[in-house]
Structures are given as C-alpha cells and as structure tokens.
Amino acid sequence: MKFAVTGATGRFGSQAVKMLQEQLTDHDQVIALARNVEKAEAMFGAGVEVRPGSYDSVDTLTKSMQGVDKLLFISSQPNADFPRLDQHKNILSAAQNAEVQFIVYTSFPHADKVDNPLSGDHKATEALIRETGIAHTFARNNWYLENEMPLINKVVNDGQAIYSADSGKVGWALEVEYVRAAVKLLQMDNPKEIYEFSGRAHTFEELAETVARVTSNTLEIEQVSDADYKQSLLNDGFGESTADLFVVFQQLIRNGDLANVRNDLYEVLDDDVPNFEEGVKTVLGVES
Ligand SMILES: NC(=O)c1ccc[n+]([C@@H]2O[C@H](COP(=O)([O-])OP(=O)(O)OC[C@H]3O[C@@H](n4cnc5c(N)ncnc54)[C@H](OP(=O)(O)O)[C@@H]3O)[C@@H](O)[C@H]2O)c1
C-alpha cells in the first residue's frame, strides 16, 4: 500500500509523514508530496520517497500521485493570490487522474453547518471530494492549543490576558493529537465519513486560569472589544493581517462555532488523549 501526504514539509504534514514511516510495515510506502523537494528530503530519512507537490500544477501532482492508494490531503492556507479552493481543486483533479483510492481530508469543525470566513473553503472542498467519487473521510479538526500561544505567553510573562470571545468554548487539543488521529484514519479499513475531532470544551478564561495555575502565576483576565483585542496584538508586534485573523478566531469562537465538541478523538485514539491541563503543560514545556 502506498500512502502520500500533501504539504509534507509543514508542521502537520511532517509529523504525519514521520508517524506513517514509523507505523507502516515493510510492504507499505510513504510518499511526501512537497513543493520544495530539497527541503523535504532534508527532513525525512531514506524510507520516505519525496515527490514534487506544488499545488499550482495538476500535471505535476498527477504524476506524483501515480500508484498512490491513500492520500492524506492536508488543507492549505487561505491565500489571496492563489485561492485555497483553487489549490484544493488541483489536488483533487490530480487524485482523480491518478486513481487514488481513498482520501483523508483535514477539514473544519461542523463545516457543513457553520458559516465563517474560515469554514467556506472547507465546506466547498468536502463537496468537491464527494463529487470525485473517491472513498473519503473528513477529519474535522477543532482548534490546536498551540494557536493560543499569544494569550499563553501573556499569562506567563505578564500575569495578564485579554480576549474578546466572551464565554465561547473551544475544543482545544494538541496539534499532534489531530495528526495521530488522521494517521490512524488512513490505516483504518472502514472509517466513518465524518469525524469531529476535538478535546473537551473550555473557555479562554479557563485556559488562562489553567496556564496561571500550572505556572504559579497571578492572573488578571479581561473580556474586551474586538478593536481593543486587535490593538493589543498590534502593540505586541503582530502584523495587521495576523491581528485581523486572530480577531476572526475570537469572533467565530464567540459565535459558538468551535463549541459543539464530540467524543470522536477519544474513540479513534482509544482514550489516549492528554487532558486539558496536561496539554497546557506540554505547550508550556512544563513536566506533568
Ligand atoms: N484547526 C486548527 O487549529 C488549525 C491551525 C493551523 C492550521 N490549520 C490547518 O492546517 C493546515 C496545515 O497547517 P500547518 O501548520 O501544517 O501549516 P504550515 O506548517 O504552514 O505548512 C504549510 C504546508 O503547505 C505547503 N504549501 C503552501 N503552499 C503550497 C503550494 N502552493 N503548493 C504546495 N505546497 C504548499 C508548505 O510548503 P513549504 O514548506 O514549501 O512552505 C508547507 O508544507 C493549514 O493550512 C490550515 O488549513 C488548522
């Protein structure tokens, strides 16, 4: 069986390639699809075959997917010059041309029901995947705990944090847990069509309190307006577009788009998922 991973040089993709390499038998093969082949070759050992994987060429992607049975299709990033949905269309055209048998796609929580600036591409991509007729599973990943480093660092460094998401809840989990789950889906015989992967739901206040507790810090935490939240990010040196993106995160969380969590991550990983406090300790580099 041949497994391929898109965006293999990224944080998610590189972890997935390495996990597959460790877990697969001698009869299986891992193929890293990378736009920068040299970078990928330097990242992975001899057991991984690296093939060109730039999303801008269906021909190249088609050649690189020859013989691939199962594809981990990691969603690309929103991009004004080369829209993410166009990148995704190229990946799917190539998968069809190369007769890939099965796709795991990393999607957005409840992509078919929510409506926010990040979910639209995922909803459309899920529809396109269904149209290809290729067997598939959607790994709808909730938020990574690592996304919250700006808030976590503020609590650690200043004992203070602000947010604008009100009492909105998030199903945070460590990125590596989502990677482990996606890699597991790739190797399952009959996975479900949709998995809503998340940790347990928590608020920003609970996150900040947990960070303060495990670092024995004092905490002042305050709900502010989106405008004040953005200004604080700019004051901390974040660029305009990053600050705007973080405001969008707060808005969709306030809206409840990440609150509806399920047990799927725990089921797929046989309950071997760190609890919230253990996850926070991991991102802080504090021993449990
Ligand atoms: N749920 C969440 O909380 C959450 C958080 C973060 C991200 N995400 C999603 O997860 C995805 C992967 O995240 P990540 O952290 O792995 O991102 P990342 O570390 O920034 O990696 C992005 C990968 O995509 C590749 N890439 C970018 N443009 C490409 C193109 N035109 N053609 C081919 N490859 C291209 C990059 O290649 P180079 O190495 O050559 O640059 C890199 O391998 C994101 O795109 C986003 O959709 C979800």
The ligand as an ORCA input file, in Angstrom:
! r2SCAN-3c Opt
* xyz 0 1
  N      -7.529     23.655     13.348
  C      -6.536     24.472     13.644
  O      -6.414     24.984     14.764
  C      -5.504     24.771     12.591
  C      -4.380     25.515     12.956
  C      -3.412     25.755     11.974
  C      -3.599     25.262     10.692
  N      -4.711     24.563     10.373
  C      -4.898     23.996      9.015
  O      -3.886     23.014      8.834
  C      -3.195     23.267      7.617
  C      -1.746     22.829      7.721
  O      -1.160     23.579      8.753
  P       0.392     23.526      9.048
  O       0.533     24.038     10.449
  O       0.941     22.213      8.693
  O       0.910     24.647      8.050
  P       2.415     25.010      7.720
  O       3.341     24.474      8.749
  O       2.454     26.470      7.443
  O       2.685     24.195      6.369
  C       2.056     24.507      5.173
  C       2.492     23.488      4.156
  O       1.829     23.756      2.922
  C       2.831     23.856      1.911
  N       2.364     24.730      0.864
  C       1.974     26.020      0.947
  N       1.611     26.476     -0.252
  C       1.795     25.464     -1.133
  C       1.622     25.317     -2.522
  N       1.188     26.329     -3.288
  N       1.903     24.123     -3.079
  C       2.347     23.101     -2.324
  N       2.546     23.171     -1.009
  C       2.270     24.344     -0.412
  C       4.069     24.387      2.609
  O       5.227     24.167      1.833
  P       6.613     24.925      2.151
  O       7.268     24.151      3.268
  O       7.345     24.818      0.876
  O       6.270     26.325      2.549
  C       4.001     23.533      3.866
  O       4.432     22.221      3.588
  C      -3.358     24.773      7.403
  O      -3.187     25.084      6.066
  C      -4.763     25.011      7.904
  O      -5.700     24.715      6.864
  C      -5.658     24.288     11.309
*
